[in-house]
Amino acid sequence: MNAKKISGILPLIIMCLLSACSENGKPVEKEEDTKVKVQVVNVTSKDVDQLGTFTGTIEAEITNNIAPQTPARIKKVYVGVGERVRAGQQLAEMDAVNLNQIKLQLENDKTEFERVDELYKVGGISKSTWDMRKMAYEISKSSCENLMENTILTSPISGVVTKRFYDDGDMYNGGTPICVVERLQPVKLMVNISEMLYTKVRKNMEVEVRLDVFGDETFIGVVTTVHPSVDPSTRTFPVEIHIKNTDGKILPGMFARATFRYGQEHRVLVPDRAVMKQSGSADRFVYTCKDGVASYRKIVLGQLIGDEYEVISGLQSGETVAVTSLNRLNDGAGIEITNR
């Protein structure tokens, strides 16, 4: 083949070689260009407060439903909703017809007993007759005291009238009380806590309480009762917390969050932006970075502290994890660290 023909074929050969070294007209990337560029952080460890937050609804320390034992006409209700009352204060008065009748019966039985008592002292009547009259007097006396309590209705506690269901002249026919008195200083909060924490919750333990209505304001509560039983369906146990509520601003029905502190543990902390959720499960994982390679690492998380997660297991202090380009990584992927 002469030189002229060779010179004509050579450009074609060069073009074919260039075509074979490209894809879709683009040059093949160098090996370094296929590495995923990532930023990383070194995880650290420190002593971390062990916290647990549980929710519940504020209740009055004591709630009294004020009502008579039997149906009767209401003569007068002396208090309204929101009024503060003291123990022993009269709240309502029922119709006194029955009370007046029993008072007359009591006076009659008292007179009869005093008469037979004098006769008994001088031997004028038998012991059985004396016993009978004394019993009749005691029964009338007890009935009168009971009816008095159910005619003049008083508050057994100092507190606030939180509900009133009847007005003057209404007929009380049972069921709904005439009014409700609640003691709101202190108030109490019932929360259900995981059985795993049973040994860590103690009576007289202080608890931080926040109420949604008051934003970030905190109140100090004290554990007063740790119930000695666990609900088998929820694996929780009830804990009762009392809050002084000196200014009376906390009211029954408010939603509250109680935070318990169980001491400290030395834990590894990882940035929340490094943590990913395993698709189709509740597992969490990170990508550790070492020697230019990203490695999948399953971890068990604790509480979120600011912008970091407490790691219960899966990572050691000093290891390096990726915090960017996580969706482009997979186990064993080559990486190029850009923030070092």
Phi, psi and chi 1 to 4 in degrees:
 res  aa     phi    psi   chi1   chi2   chi3   chi4
   1 MET       -  130.4 -174.6  178.8  -66.3      -
   2 ASN   -79.1  167.6   57.7   39.6      -      -
   3 ALA   -63.6  -29.4      -      -      -      -
   4 LYS   -67.6  -41.5 -174.6  175.9 -178.4 -179.6
   5 LYS   -68.1  -39.5  -71.1 -176.4  177.6  179.6
   6 ILE   -62.2  -42.3  -68.1  173.9      -      -
   7 SER   -65.1  -26.2   62.9      -      -      -
   8 GLY   -80.1  -31.8      -      -      -      -
   9 ILE   -81.4  -29.8  -64.7  173.1      -      -
  10 LEU   -56.9  -43.3 -173.6   59.1      -      -
  11 PRO   -61.8  -34.5  -25.1   36.5      -      -
  12 LEU   -65.4  -40.5  -66.0  174.6      -      -
  13 ILE   -63.1  -42.0  -64.9  173.2      -      -
  14 ILE   -63.5  -40.2  -66.4  172.6      -      -
  15 MET   -64.8  -39.9  -70.7  179.4   63.1      -
  16 CYS   -64.3  -40.6  -70.8      -      -      -
  17 LEU   -64.6  -40.8  -70.2  172.6      -      -
  18 LEU   -65.0  -38.3  -70.3  174.0      -      -
  19 SER   -65.0  -39.7  177.1      -      -      -
  20 ALA   -67.7  -23.1      -      -      -      -
  21 CYS   -96.3   14.5  -65.5      -      -      -
  22 SER  -134.2  165.9   65.6      -      -      -
  23 GLU  -135.4  120.4 -176.4  179.0  -11.3      -
  24 ASN    57.9   31.9  -64.1  -33.3      -      -
  25 GLY    81.7    2.5      -      -      -      -
  26 LYS  -106.0  144.3  -63.4 -179.5  179.9  178.1
  27 PRO   -65.2  145.4  -19.3   30.7      -      -
  28 VAL   -66.8  132.7  174.2      -      -      -
  29 GLU   -71.8  147.7  -65.2 -179.9   -7.2      -
  30 LYS   -70.7  161.0  -63.8 -180.0 -178.5  179.3
  31 GLU   -58.2  -37.9 -177.7 -179.7   -8.2      -
  32 GLU   -64.0  -31.9  -54.0   85.8   68.6      -
  33 ASP   -71.4  -17.8  -65.9  -24.9      -      -
  34 THR   -84.0   -9.6   64.4      -      -      -
  35 LYS   -72.5  143.9  -67.1 -178.5  178.4 -179.0
  36 VAL   -82.7  127.3  179.9      -      -      -
  37 LYS   -81.1  125.9  -68.1 -180.0  170.9   58.1
  38 VAL  -135.5  156.5  -61.5      -      -      -
  39 GLN  -106.5  147.7  -67.2 -176.1   -3.4      -
  40 VAL  -133.0  163.4  -60.9      -      -      -
  41 VAL  -136.6  152.3  -62.5      -      -      -
  42 ASN   -91.2  126.1  -67.9  -31.6      -      -
  43 VAL   -77.6  147.6  -63.6      -      -      -
  44 THR  -124.1  174.5   58.4      -      -      -
  45 SER  -134.0  154.9   61.8      -      -      -
  46 LYS  -164.0  172.2   66.4  177.3 -177.3  179.1
  47 ASP   -73.8  129.2  -70.2  -26.8      -      -
  48 VAL  -122.4  131.7  176.0      -      -      -
  49 ASP   -62.3  131.3  -71.5  -27.9      -      -
  50 GLN   -90.1  112.5  -62.8  -58.1  -67.4      -
  51 LEU  -118.4  153.2  -51.9  176.6      -      -
  52 GLY  -143.9  127.3      -      -      -      -
  53 THR  -113.8  131.2  -60.5      -      -      -
  54 PHE  -134.5  147.5  -55.9   90.2      -      -
  55 THR  -107.1  157.1   60.3      -      -      -
  56 GLY  -169.0 -175.3      -      -      -      -
  57 THR  -119.0  133.7  -58.6      -      -      -
  58 ILE   -64.2  137.6  -63.7  -67.1      -      -
  59 GLU  -128.1  157.1  -56.6  174.1   25.0      -
  60 ALA   -69.0  149.2      -      -      -      -
  61 GLU   -62.4  -43.6 -176.9 -162.4   23.8      -
  62 ILE  -135.0  138.0  -62.2  174.7      -      -
  63 THR  -124.7  123.9  -60.7      -      -      -
  64 ASN  -116.4  125.3  -75.9  130.1      -      -
  65 ASN   -92.1  117.2  -63.5  -44.7      -      -
  66 ILE   -92.7  116.2  -52.1  -58.8      -      -
  67 ALA  -164.0  152.2      -      -      -      -
  68 PRO   -78.6  167.6   29.0  -34.5      -      -
  69 GLN   -71.4  -34.1  -77.7 -176.1  -33.3      -
  70 THR  -126.1  156.6   57.6      -      -      -
  71 PRO   -58.6  142.6  -24.4   35.0      -      -
  72 ALA  -167.6  165.0      -      -      -      -
  73 ARG   -77.0  135.8 -178.6   74.3   62.2 -176.0
  74 ILE   -87.0  118.8  -59.6  171.4      -      -
  75 LYS   -78.6  -45.4 -177.9  177.4  179.8 -179.7
  76 LYS  -158.0  136.3 -178.8   75.0  174.3  176.2
  77 VAL  -108.5  123.2 -179.0      -      -      -
  78 TYR   -95.8   -6.9  -65.7  100.5      -      -
  79 VAL  -130.1  158.5  -67.0      -      -      -
  80 GLY  -124.0  171.9      -      -      -      -
  81 VAL   -62.9  134.5  172.8      -      -      -
  82 GLY    95.5  -12.7      -      -      -      -
  83 GLU   -76.2  139.4  -70.9 -171.0   36.5      -
  84 ARG   -87.5  136.9  -65.5 -171.5  174.4  -87.1
  85 VAL  -128.1  158.0  -62.4      -      -      -
  86 ARG  -107.5  160.5   64.5 -177.3 -176.7  -79.8
  87 ALA   -60.9  131.2      -      -      -      -
  88 GLY    91.0   -7.6      -      -      -      -
  89 GLN   -71.3  140.0  179.7  177.1  -27.7      -
  90 GLN   -73.6  128.8 -176.0  172.9  -16.7      -
  91 LEU  -106.5  -36.6  -55.0  179.5      -      -
  92 ALA  -155.3  160.3      -      -      -      -
  93 GLU  -132.5  128.6 -177.2  178.0  -10.2      -
  94 MET   -93.6  167.4  -49.7  -59.0  -67.5      -
  95 ASP   -57.2  135.6 -173.5  -86.4      -      -
  96 ALA  -101.3   14.0      -      -      -      -
  97 VAL   -57.9  -51.7  171.7      -      -      -
  98 ASN   -64.0  -38.1  -67.1  -23.9      -      -
  99 LEU   -63.8  -42.8  177.5   60.5      -      -
 100 ASN   -63.5  -37.2  -67.2  -26.4      -      -
 101 GLN   -65.7  -43.8  -70.1  177.5  -12.3      -
 102 ILE   -70.0  -28.5 -162.6   65.9      -      -
 103 LYS   -65.2  -40.8  -78.1 -178.0  176.1  179.7
 104 LEU   -64.3  -40.7  -67.7  174.4      -      -
 105 GLN   -63.5  -39.6 -178.6   66.0   44.2      -
 106 LEU   -64.0  -43.8  175.5   60.6      -      -
 107 GLU   -61.4  -40.5  -73.1  -61.9  -38.2      -
 108 ASN   -66.7  -45.0 -179.4   67.2      -      -
 109 ASP   -67.4  -32.6  -72.0  -20.8      -      -
 110 LYS   -66.6  -44.2  179.7 -178.5  179.2 -177.9
 111 THR   -62.7  -43.7  -59.6      -      -      -
 112 GLU   -63.4  -41.3  -75.9  -64.1  -47.8      -
 113 PHE   -66.0  -42.4  173.2   68.5      -      -
 114 GLU   -61.8  -35.0  -70.4  173.6  -13.0      -
 115 ARG   -67.9  -50.1 -176.6  179.6   65.2   80.7
 116 VAL   -69.9  -25.9  -61.2      -      -      -
 117 ASP   -65.1  -40.1 -172.1   50.9      -      -
 118 GLU   -65.4  -41.6  -68.6  -62.0  -35.5      -
 119 LEU   -65.1  -38.7  -69.6  173.8      -      -
 120 TYR   -65.4  -34.7  178.0   68.0      -      -
 121 LYS   -65.2  -27.9  -71.4  176.4 -179.4  178.3
 122 VAL  -104.2    8.9  -63.3      -      -      -
 123 GLY    81.8   20.1      -      -      -      -
 124 GLY   -81.8  -18.8      -      -      -      -
 125 ILE  -137.5  165.2   60.2  169.6      -      -
 126 SER   -79.7  162.6   65.2      -      -      -
 127 LYS   -63.8  -36.2  178.8   69.6  163.5   54.7
 128 SER   -64.6  -37.2   61.2      -      -      -
 129 THR   -67.5  -41.4  -58.8      -      -      -
 130 TRP   -62.7  -43.6 -177.2   88.6      -      -
 131 ASP   -61.0  -40.5  -73.1  -20.2      -      -
 132 MET   -63.6  -44.8 -177.5  179.0   66.3      -
 133 ARG   -70.2  -36.4  -64.6  -48.6  -51.6  171.0
 134 LYS   -64.5  -41.1 -175.4  175.9 -173.6  -61.3
 135 MET   -63.4  -42.0 -178.6 -179.8  -66.7      -
 136 ALA   -62.3  -39.5      -      -      -      -
 137 TYR   -66.3  -43.9  170.8   54.3      -      -
 138 GLU   -64.6  -38.6  -67.1  -66.8  -18.7      -
 139 ILE   -64.6  -45.3  -69.3  173.6      -      -
 140 SER   -62.5  -40.0  -66.6      -      -      -
 141 LYS   -64.0  -44.8 -175.7  177.8  178.9 -178.5
 142 SER   -64.9  -41.7  177.4      -      -      -
 143 SER   -63.5  -38.8  -62.4      -      -      -
 144 CYS   -66.4  -42.8 -174.3      -      -      -
 145 GLU   -63.3  -41.8  -69.4  173.0   -7.4      -
 146 ASN   -64.9  -43.4  179.0  -94.2      -      -
 147 LEU   -69.5  -32.2 -164.1   53.8      -      -
 148 MET   -62.0  -43.8  176.8   70.1   78.4      -
 149 GLU   -65.1  -28.3  -69.3  178.2   -4.2      -
 150 ASN   -95.9    1.9  -76.9  -84.1      -      -
 151 THR  -106.1  -45.5  -59.0      -      -      -
 152 ILE  -102.0  100.8  -53.9  -60.7      -      -
 153 LEU   -89.0  122.9  -55.2 -179.7      -      -
 154 THR  -118.7  164.1   60.6      -      -      -
 155 SER   -86.1  128.6  176.8      -      -      -
 156 PRO   -78.0  -11.8   26.9  -31.7      -      -
 157 ILE  -136.7  163.5   60.9  171.4      -      -
 158 SER   -88.9  130.8  -64.9      -      -      -
 159 GLY  -176.7 -151.4      -      -      -      -
 160 VAL  -126.2  138.5  177.1      -      -      -
 161 VAL   -76.3  113.7  178.3      -      -      -
 162 THR  -101.8  -17.6   56.0      -      -      -
 163 LYS  -148.0  148.2  -64.1 -178.8 -179.9   67.9
 164 ARG  -143.4  126.1  171.5  175.8  162.0  169.9
 165 PHE  -113.2   -7.8  -62.4  101.4      -      -
 166 TYR  -132.8  159.3  -69.3   87.6      -      -
 167 ASP  -119.1  171.7  -67.7  -41.9      -      -
 168 ASP   -56.3  134.8  -60.3  -11.8      -      -
 169 GLY    88.0   -9.8      -      -      -      -
 170 ASP   -67.7  156.2  -75.2  -12.9      -      -
 171 MET   -95.2  117.6 -177.2   68.9 -173.8      -
 172 TYR   -82.4  122.8  172.3   75.4      -      -
 173 ASN  -123.6   24.5   52.1   13.5      -      -
 174 GLY    90.5  173.4      -      -      -      -
 175 GLY    83.3 -103.6      -      -      -      -
 176 THR   -67.3  132.3  -54.7      -      -      -
 177 PRO   -69.8  163.0   26.9  -35.4      -      -
 178 ILE   -66.4  -44.4  -66.5  174.8      -      -
 179 CYS  -155.2  168.9   60.9      -      -      -
 180 VAL  -125.0  131.0  176.3      -      -      -
 181 VAL  -115.2  130.8  177.2      -      -      -
 182 GLU  -126.4  141.5  -64.1 -177.4  -56.0      -
 183 ARG   -89.3  119.4 -179.7  179.6  -69.2  168.4
 184 LEU  -110.6    8.2  -56.5 -178.2      -      -
 185 GLN  -135.2   93.9  -64.7  173.7  -37.6      -
 186 PRO   -86.5  177.5   33.3  -36.5      -      -
 187 VAL  -109.7  166.4  -69.9      -      -      -
 188 LYS  -126.9  156.9   66.5 -178.6 -179.4 -178.3
 189 LEU  -132.2  125.5  173.0   63.3      -      -
 190 MET  -103.6  125.3  -63.1  -68.8  -66.9      -
 191 VAL  -128.1  151.8  -64.7      -      -      -
 192 ASN  -106.2  124.0  -67.4  -44.7      -      -
 193 ILE  -114.9  143.9  -64.0 -179.6      -      -
 194 SER   -56.3  138.8  167.7      -      -      -
 195 GLU   -60.9  -22.4   67.8  175.5  -17.9      -
 196 MET   -63.3  -19.8  -59.8  -59.9  -66.7      -
 197 LEU  -102.6    9.1  -60.4  172.5      -      -
 198 TYR   -57.5  -40.9 -170.4   81.9      -      -
 199 THR   -75.9   -9.5   59.3      -      -      -
 200 LYS  -100.9  -10.6  -62.7 -176.6  178.5 -178.6
 201 VAL   -98.5  127.0  177.9      -      -      -
 202 ARG  -127.0  152.2  -52.2  176.8  -54.4  -82.0
 203 LYS   -64.1  143.2 -172.0  174.9  180.0  179.4
 204 ASN    74.3    6.8  -61.9  -37.5      -      -
 205 MET   -70.9  134.0 -176.0  179.4 -172.1      -
 206 GLU   -81.0  143.9  -73.9 -165.5  -10.0      -
 207 VAL  -134.1  139.4  178.3      -      -      -
 208 GLU   -87.6  128.7  -73.3 -174.5    1.6      -
 209 VAL  -119.5  131.2  178.9      -      -      -
 210 ARG  -121.6  142.0  -73.8 -177.2  170.5   82.5
 211 LEU  -117.4  133.4  -62.6  100.7      -      -
 212 ASP   -54.1  -36.1  -73.9    1.9      -      -
 213 VAL   -67.1  -22.4   68.2      -      -      -
 214 PHE  -108.5   15.3  -63.5  125.6      -      -
 215 GLY    62.8 -127.7      -      -      -      -
 216 ASP   -88.5    2.8  -68.8  -27.8      -      -
 217 GLU   -63.6  135.3 -176.1  176.2   -0.6      -
 218 THR  -111.1  148.4   59.8      -      -      -
 219 PHE  -125.2  147.7  -57.4   84.3      -      -
 220 ILE   -97.6  124.2  -59.7  -59.7      -      -
 221 GLY  -113.7  162.7      -      -      -      -
 222 VAL  -127.8  132.5  175.9      -      -      -
 223 VAL   -69.3  120.2  173.7      -      -      -
 224 THR  -104.9  -27.7   56.1      -      -      -
 225 THR  -143.9  129.3  -54.3      -      -      -
 226 VAL  -112.6  107.9  178.8      -      -      -
 227 HIS   -66.5  133.5  -71.8 -114.5      -      -
 228 PRO   -86.0   40.8   32.6  -34.7      -      -
 229 SER  -150.5  150.2   61.7      -      -      -
 230 VAL  -115.8  132.1  175.2      -      -      -
 231 ASP   -71.8  116.2 -174.3  -26.7      -      -
 232 PRO   -67.0  -21.0   23.7  -33.0      -      -
 233 SER   -81.8  -30.6   62.5      -      -      -
 234 THR  -112.1  -11.8   62.0      -      -      -
 235 ARG    56.6   42.4  -65.7  -60.5  174.7 -169.9
 236 THR  -130.5  162.4   61.2      -      -      -
 237 PHE  -131.0  145.6   62.3   96.4      -      -
 238 PRO   -79.1  142.2   -9.8   25.5      -      -
 239 VAL  -129.7  133.2  171.8      -      -      -
 240 GLU  -104.6  129.0 -176.4  173.9  -43.6      -
 241 ILE  -119.1  133.3  -58.3  164.0      -      -
 242 HIS  -106.3  136.8  -81.3 -154.6      -      -
 243 ILE  -120.6  128.7  -51.7  164.0      -      -
 244 LYS   -56.1  -43.7  -74.9 -175.1  177.2 -179.9
 245 ASN    55.6   46.9 -163.9   27.5      -      -
 246 THR   -56.9  -40.2  -53.6      -      -      -
 247 ASP   -88.1   -1.9   53.8    9.3      -      -
 248 GLY    72.0   15.7      -      -      -      -
 249 LYS   -80.4  -21.1   65.4 -168.8  -63.7 -176.2
 250 ILE   -85.7  127.8  -56.5  176.1      -      -
 251 LEU  -120.0  151.2  -58.1  176.1      -      -
 252 PRO   -56.5  141.4  -25.0   35.1      -      -
 253 GLY    97.6  -14.9      -      -      -      -
 254 MET   -69.9  143.3  -72.2 -177.7  172.9      -
 255 PHE   -82.6  131.2 -178.4   75.8      -      -
 256 ALA  -132.1  154.4      -      -      -      -
 257 ARG  -124.2  122.0  -53.9  172.4 -166.4  -87.2
 258 ALA  -106.3  127.1      -      -      -      -
 259 THR  -109.4  120.7  -60.0      -      -      -
 260 PHE   -98.5  144.1  -67.5   74.3      -      -
 261 ARG  -113.6  124.6  -65.7 -179.7  179.8  -88.2
 262 TYR  -109.6   20.9  -48.9  113.5      -      -
 263 GLY   100.9 -156.6      -      -      -      -
 264 GLN  -130.0  152.6  -69.4 -173.1  -33.0      -
 265 GLU  -135.3  145.8  -65.1  -74.9  -10.8      -
 266 HIS   -82.4  115.9 -162.4   72.7      -      -
 267 ARG  -129.6  151.7  -60.4  -69.0 -164.4 -159.9
 268 VAL   -78.9  141.1  171.4      -      -      -
 269 LEU  -118.5  135.7  -62.9  176.2      -      -
 270 VAL  -127.1  140.1   62.9      -      -      -
 271 PRO   -60.2  140.4  -23.0   33.5      -      -
 272 ASP   -63.5  -26.4   61.9  -12.0      -      -
 273 ARG   -73.9   -9.9   59.9 -166.0  177.9  120.3
 274 ALA   -90.4   -9.9      -      -      -      -
 275 VAL   -95.7  133.7  178.3      -      -      -
 276 MET  -123.0  155.2  -62.6 -168.2   71.5      -
 277 LYS  -100.1  132.7 -178.1  178.8 -177.6  -63.0
 278 GLN   -69.4  126.3 -176.2   70.3   50.0      -
 279 SER   -61.5  129.9  177.8      -      -      -
 280 GLY    84.2    3.9      -      -      -      -
 281 SER  -150.7  176.2   75.2      -      -      -
 282 ALA   -93.8    5.0      -      -      -      -
 283 ASP   -66.8  146.0  -68.0  -16.6      -      -
 284 ARG  -115.7  149.1  -60.9  -65.5 -166.0  -86.0
 285 PHE  -149.6  164.2   67.3   92.6      -      -
 286 VAL  -132.7  170.1  -64.3      -      -      -
 287 TYR  -109.8  115.1  -75.1  109.4      -      -
 288 THR   -83.5  150.7   59.1      -      -      -
 289 CYS  -124.2  124.5  -59.2      -      -      -
 290 LYS  -155.8  133.7 -174.9  178.0 -179.7 -179.8
 291 ASP    54.1   39.4  -60.8  -29.7      -      -
 292 GLY    75.0   15.1      -      -      -      -
 293 VAL  -130.4  138.6  175.7      -      -      -
 294 ALA   -94.2  135.9      -      -      -      -
 295 SER  -126.1  133.0  -60.2      -      -      -
 296 TYR   -66.1  134.6  169.1   93.2      -      -
 297 ARG  -140.9  113.8 -178.4   79.3   62.9   81.1
 298 LYS   -75.0  137.9  178.9 -178.5  174.4 -178.6
 299 ILE  -133.3  159.1   58.5  174.8      -      -
 300 VAL  -112.0  122.6  176.7      -      -      -
 301 LEU   -97.1  152.2  -61.5  179.2      -      -
 302 GLY  -105.6 -132.1      -      -      -      -
 303 GLN   -82.1  156.8   58.8 -169.2  -41.3      -
 304 LEU   -88.9  123.4  178.9   63.8      -      -
 305 ILE  -119.1  101.0  -54.0  168.7      -      -
 306 GLY    65.3 -117.9      -      -      -      -
 307 ASP  -108.8   22.3   60.6   -4.1      -      -
 308 GLU  -128.8  148.8  -65.4 -178.9  -53.4      -
 309 TYR  -101.8  140.6  -87.5  108.6      -      -
 310 GLU   -76.1  131.7  173.5 -172.5   23.4      -
 311 VAL  -104.2  117.8  179.9      -      -      -
 312 ILE   -77.6  -40.9  -53.6  -59.0      -      -
 313 SER  -157.1  155.6   65.0      -      -      -
 314 GLY   115.2  -19.2      -      -      -      -
 315 LEU  -134.9  151.6  -88.1  178.8      -      -
 316 GLN  -114.8  148.1  -60.4  -65.8  -37.2      -
 317 SER   -58.3  137.3  179.5      -      -      -
 318 GLY    96.4  -14.2      -      -      -      -
 319 GLU   -72.3  158.8  -71.2 -167.6  -76.8      -
 320 THR  -109.3  134.2  -57.4      -      -      -
 321 VAL  -127.5  150.1  -64.2      -      -      -
 322 ALA   -78.8  143.2      -      -      -      -
 323 VAL  -123.7   -3.4  -66.8      -      -      -
 324 THR  -133.6  164.1   63.1      -      -      -
 325 SER    57.4   29.7  -56.1      -      -      -
 326 LEU   -64.0  -34.2  -58.6 -177.2      -      -
 327 ASN   -70.6  -14.2  -69.0  -31.6      -      -
 328 ARG   -96.1   -6.0  -62.7  177.8   58.0 -160.2
 329 LEU   -92.9  156.2  -65.8  176.0      -      -
 330 ASN  -148.1  171.1   52.7   56.4      -      -
 331 ASP   -63.7  122.0 -170.3   31.9      -      -
 332 GLY    91.1    3.3      -      -      -      -
 333 ALA   -66.6  143.2      -      -      -      -
 334 GLY   -75.9  140.6      -      -      -      -
 335 ILE  -132.4  156.5   58.1  171.4      -      -
 336 GLU  -125.7  117.4  178.3 -175.7  -15.7      -
 337 ILE   -81.3  126.7  -63.4  174.4      -      -
 338 THR  -105.7   -6.2   60.2      -      -      -
 339 ASN  -112.3   28.6   60.5  -31.6      -      -
 340 ARG  -127.3      -  -73.2 -174.7  175.8  177.7
